[in-house]
Amino acid sequence: MHERDIVKILEAVGAGKLATGAAIARLKHLPFEDLGFAKVDHHRALRQGFAEVVFGKGKTPGQVAEIVRAMLRAKPARENILITRADRKIYAAVRRLNGKLARAAKFHPLSGVITIERTRAIRGKGTIVVVSAGTSDIPVAEEAVLTARMMGNRVEQLYDVGVAGIHRLLEHRGKLGEARVIICVAGMEGALPSVVGGLVGVPVIAVPTSTGYGASFGGVAALLGMLNSCASNVTVVNIDNGFGAACVASCINRL
């Protein structure tokens, strides 16, 4: 629920078009709905501009389905629903929910993301470009792409353009220059965000991935390399956190 929705409810009550009891029924689950095992934050879109996102890992399929059920019945039904770190069992549980929208849920196996699209409204002012160093980094990059799109942004992707073949990246300098925010996903030594940051004058959000051999320490080497970037427009999120990078990029793109 956004601020405009609350204003409409109050205006309808003031004009006598909506009974007080009906208005209370629409607002009673603000700011959250207690399911016992989870408290669904229906107030999130009003505070932050996009609805609560469900982190699937560690939850049972039934728990995720009940959270999604609560989100689907919230009024007005305008917010997209996003579930990250999910699997096919969670997807099957969501699909079993009653309703056309639940059956329209899509599972994206490469990223482990489930989407229920209820609006395609664009809220971002420009384009977010998601860049991945290698093909092995694409799952994390795809999490970022889907998150940014579901949050109302125009998104373009540029994959497998790492520093091992820098000419692949330089061929796309025009696309990089048109971006309002860039998300740069890389494993191994994590060098790509520094290169991209040096080519553009916009925020670059670096995402270290756990891709790499033994001394990469599951992404720690890339994380430290990105934190020590000499490009001053580079900032860094956690290892494999494509979702977090897209959230920050979405906030920047709305300013």
Secondary structure by P-SEA (a helix, b strand, c coil): ccaaaaaaaaaaaaaccccaaaaaaacccccbbbccccccccccccccccccccccccccaaaaaaaaaaaaacccccbbbbbccccaaaaaaaaacccccccccccccccccccccccccccccbbbbbbbccccaaaaaaaaaaaaaaaccbbbbbcccccccaaaaaaaaaaaaaccbbbbbbccccaaaaaaaaacccbbbbbbccccccccccaaaaaaaaaacccccccccccccaaaaaaaaaaaaac
